[in-house]
């Protein structure tokens, strides 16, 4: 598949083991095609504020959240094409915007030293760079990914991630693949990505193998590990870690823990007065899974 610059879809994660993966490969053979990138190494450099504002907000599971990252496929060289990505999530729907440029230009752009051609995507990324003061590289994640898409619907995709590594030093895509593992041995992170319903054959497999969606953030897991490491070294918690691990809730519904402005409350539309979807009978909540064709 050609590289897309704009995505709007649901992404559902499952933690599986290698035995389940092998079983699923047999089932998928009749429905899915390997992505043109095949098995690739994905490297993502996450940008955040000095107080880790973006990931702290994300871990509170708000109605709206966003992340800014720089992504390459394999270890990047100065002239290699990389992607500046702004990933947003609103009411369980993932919106991703990305712009391709060389690695050197991307680093300069994200550091505020270079401008890029005007576009809607560029404007959204520029706004994020403006509102998040002193945003800079925070964590680098790498992993081996296998990606597949449906024969009859290229918008239905399934990815499998292994060997997920994180580090908060040597924060550059050209430094190599190394870091601290996140997953347990023999575990695979599966993501089902769709702009609509999940095909019936996949629903049948998930049901038969008692697979349930999980809330798993690679960057969030790395941030918690950073908090654990810092708190083990010092009597004073790392900024934000006292909220994650202390006795008080990190956020109060209807108030912004980071400022004085009200924030969206679950059940209301952050962009208007209309009610939004709540947990019910679809694959993206705690109820039944939507089946394609039903």
N, C-alpha and C positions, 0 to 999 in steps of 0.2 A: 504493500500500500504506500501511496505517496505520503510524505510528511505533511500533516495538517498543521495549521496555525491557530485554528479556533476549534474548541471542543465544547459541547454541552451534553452531559450524560450523567447517569447514575453509576456509581462505583461501589460494589459490594465485596467485602474481603472475607476470606475464609482461611483458617490455618489448617493445613492438611499434612499428612505424612507421605513419605515416598511410596508406600504401598497403595494408598488411595490415588496418588498421582498416576501410577502405572495403570490402574484400573480405568481412570478417567481418560487416559490417552487412547485406550482401546475404543471407548465409546465415542470420543471426539473424532476419530479417524473418518467417520462417515459424514461428519457435519462441518468440520473446521479445517482451515488451511493455515499453515505456518506463515507468519508475517515475513515480508521480504528481508527484514533485518535478521531473521532467524534467531539464534541464541546470541545475545549480545551482552556486553558489560555496560550498565548504565551508571553514570556518575552524576550526582546532584549536589551542588554546592548551595546550601540554604543561607539566605541573608536574613539578618534579624537586628534588632536594636541592642545596645549594650545590656539592657535589662531583659532581653529575650521576650519582648512584648508579643510578637506574633505567635510564637509557639505557646506561650502562657495562655493567651486568649483562646487558641485552638483547643487546648486541653480542657477548657471549661465547657466544651461542646455548645457553643453559642449558635444562634440561628444563622449568623453569617460569620465567616472567617476567611482569611486569605493567607497565602504564603508566596514568597518571592524566591526564585532559585535560578541557578545557571546549570544547564544540563549538557552533558556530552555523552557520546556513545564510544566508550573506550577512553584511554588516557589521551587528553587533548594536546595537540601541538599548537604553536602560535597561530598558524594559518588555517587550522581545522575549523570546520563549521560547528558551532555550539548554539544552544537555544536559551534565550532569556525568557523565563516563563513566570507568569502571574497566575496562580491557581486559586480560584475562589470557590467557596461552597456556601450555598444558600438554600435552606429548606431541603437538604439532602441531595440537591442537584449540584454537580460539579461543573464549573465553567473554567476553561483553561485558555489563556491567551499566550502566544509565544512568538518571538521574532528570532530569525536566524541571522547570525553574523559570525565573523571570525572570533576566535578565543581572545586574541589581544584586544580587539575592538570592544568586545563584551565587557572585559575587565575594566577598561578605561571608561566605558559608558556607565557602568554601575557605580563607579567611583566618582561620578560627576565630572569627569574630565573631558568628555566627548558627547556630542549630541548625535541623534540618529534621525532619519527621515521621518517627517510627520505622518502619523496615521492614527486611527482609533486605538489600535493595540498599543502603540507607542505612548499615546496620551494616558492610557490607563496605567502603564508601567511607570511613566514619569510622575504621575500623581502619587503612586505608592512610594516612590523614592523621595518625594517631597514631604509627605506627611509623617513618615517614619524617620525621626531624627537620628542621624549618625548610623544609619543602617549599613551593615557590613557583613562579610562572610562570618558565619557562626559555626556551622557543622557541615562536614562533607560525608555523604553517604554513597556507597557503591554496592552493586549487587549484580548477579548473573540473572538475566531475564530471558524467558521463552515466551513468545507472544503468538497468538492465533486469532483468526477472525472467521466468522461464519461464511460458508460458501454462498448462501443466499441473502446475506445481510452483513455488509462490511462494517456496520456500526455496532454489531455485537462482537465483542472481543473478550478473550480470556488470557490473562498473563500469569506466569509462575515465576516467583522470585526466590533465589537461593543465595547463600553466602553473603548476607547483608552485613556490611561493615560500616562502622561510623568512626569518625575522629574529629576532634576540635583543635587540631594543630596541623601544620602543613596544609593550610586551607587554599588549595589550588588544584584545578583539574589536571594539571600537567605533572603532578608529583608522584603519581603511581597509585596502585590499588593495594591498600593496607588499612588496618584499623581494628577495632574491637567488634567481634561478632555479636549480632542481635538475636538470631534464631538459635533454638536448640538443634542438636544433631538430628538429621533425618526429617526436619520440618521444612515445609514449603509454604510461602505466602501466595495464595491464589486470589486474583482479583477478577471479578466478573464486571464487565463494562458494557453498558447498554443505553441506548436513547429511548428505550421503551420496555416491553416485557421480556422476560427470560424464556427461551424456547422450552417446550415441554420436555424434551429429552434431558435437558440440563436439570430441570426441576425434579424429574424422576430420579436422576442420579443423586442429587443433593438429599432428597428424601430417603432414598434407599440406604445411603451411607451415613445418615443422621448428621449431616454437615450443617452447621448454623453459622450465620454471619458473625463476624467479630469486629470490634472497634480497635484498630491497630494503626498506629502512626509511627513510621520509621523515625522521623525527626523527633516526635514526642518521646519515643522510647530512649533515643540518644540523650535528650534533654534530662529525662529522669535519671539516667545513669550519671550525667554530669552533676546533678544535684546530690546524688548519693556520694559521689566521689568527693565533692567539695565539703559536704557536711561531715564526712568522716575525718576530714583533715582539720576542721575548724569548728569551734563552739558556736560561731555565728553562721546561720544558714545562708546559702547562696540566695541572691535576690529572686524572689518568687517561689523558692523551694519551701519556705515556711508555710506558704499557702497550700502547696501541693501535699505536704506531709504533716502539717500541724493539725490542730483540733478545730480550727475555724474554717468555714467554707471559703473557697477562693473567690466566689462571686455571689452576689445577692440578686435574685431575680428583679429586674426593673431598674437596677442601678449599675453604673459603670465603675468597676473596681479601680480603673485607671484614671478616672477623672470625675467631673461633676455633671456630665451630660447623661441623660437617660439613654438606655440602650433598648434594643428590641426585646420583647418578652415572648417566650414560646407561646404560640397560638395567635400571634398578631403578625401582620405583614409589615416588615421593616420598611417597605416602600409605600405603604398606604394604610387604609383603614379596614381592608377586607381581611377576614380570617384566613389562615393558612391551613394546610393539611396537618392533621395530627396523627399520632400512631393509630393505624387502622389495619386495613386488609390489603396491603401490598407488600412487595418484596423488600421495600425500603424501610419498613417499620417492624413491629413485633408480631404482625398477624400473618395471614396467608400470603403465599407467593403468587404474583401475577404470572399467568402462563400465556405465552404467545398463542393466539388463535382462539382464546376463550373470551 
